Amino acid sequence: MTSQPHEAHQFIATNIASLLWMWNQQRGAGRVYGSPPGVVFGPGDAVALDVVWVSAARVPSLVREGKLYGAPDLMVEILSAGSANTEPRPYQETDAVRYLRRAGVLDC
């Protein structure tokens, strides 16, 4: 069983999603997911991200069966304090970022 995210992690994710939602509402540009559905890249190849935005033009092609099939336009992955994140590093590539790179996302 995996543990639930820390309160600080959820606080940061909620604030990022809220700001993105306000920007999106002004523009009607797409959909913001503050607790996103699974992002599926292929059979057995899926991730759960912290915040996701999908442009309106891409919603019809990505949203199926309650999941996102393919790389979102914007994703936020928040690293939390924990055993895997104890050493300071300028950048840490997570499983989600590796999946996105494999899916063809150029800027992760």
Solvent accessible surface area in square Angstrom, and as a share of the most:
residue,aa,sasa,rsa
1,M,240,1.07
2,T,117,0.68
3,S,104,0.67
4,Q,153,0.68
5,P,68,0.43
6,H,123,0.55
7,E,122,0.55
8,A,46,0.35
9,H,18,0.08
10,Q,86,0.38
11,F,129,0.54
12,I,80,0.41
13,A,8,0.06
14,T,84,0.49
15,N,62,0.32
16,I,58,0.30
17,A,12,0.09
18,S,49,0.31
19,L,117,0.58
20,L,25,0.12
21,W,130,0.46
22,M,95,0.43
23,W,92,0.32
24,N,7,0.03
25,Q,103,0.46
26,Q,141,0.63
27,R,134,0.49
28,G,58,0.56
29,A,27,0.21
30,G,18,0.17
31,R,115,0.42
32,V,29,0.17
33,Y,41,0.15
34,G,39,0.38
35,S,103,0.67
36,P,20,0.13
37,P,37,0.23
38,G,20,0.19
39,V,0,0.00
40,V,26,0.15
41,F,47,0.20
42,G,20,0.19
43,P,143,0.90
44,G,90,0.87
45,D,30,0.15
46,A,53,0.41
47,V,16,0.09
48,A,86,0.67
49,L,9,0.05
50,D,24,0.13
51,V,0,0.00
52,V,0,0.00
53,W,35,0.12
54,V,0,0.00
55,S,21,0.14
56,A,54,0.42
57,A,93,0.72
58,R,82,0.30
59,V,16,0.09
60,P,105,0.66
61,S,71,0.46
62,L,10,0.05
63,V,46,0.26
64,R,118,0.43
65,E,155,0.69
66,G,56,0.54
67,K,84,0.36
68,L,0,0.00
69,Y,61,0.23
70,G,20,0.19
71,A,14,0.11
72,P,8,0.05
73,D,61,0.32
74,L,77,0.38
75,M,37,0.16
76,V,31,0.18
77,E,57,0.25
78,I,27,0.14
79,L,81,0.40
80,S,34,0.22
81,A,107,0.83
82,G,35,0.33
83,S,112,0.72
84,A,70,0.55
85,N,47,0.24
86,T,96,0.56
87,E,119,0.53
88,P,135,0.85
89,R,120,0.44
90,P,147,0.92
91,Y,113,0.43
92,Q,41,0.18
93,E,59,0.26
94,T,20,0.12
95,D,86,0.45
96,A,5,0.04
97,V,11,0.07
98,R,104,0.38
99,Y,50,0.19
100,L,1,0.01
101,R,104,0.38
102,R,159,0.58
103,A,48,0.37
104,G,50,0.48
105,V,42,0.24
106,L,169,0.84
107,D,133,0.69
108,C,44,0.27
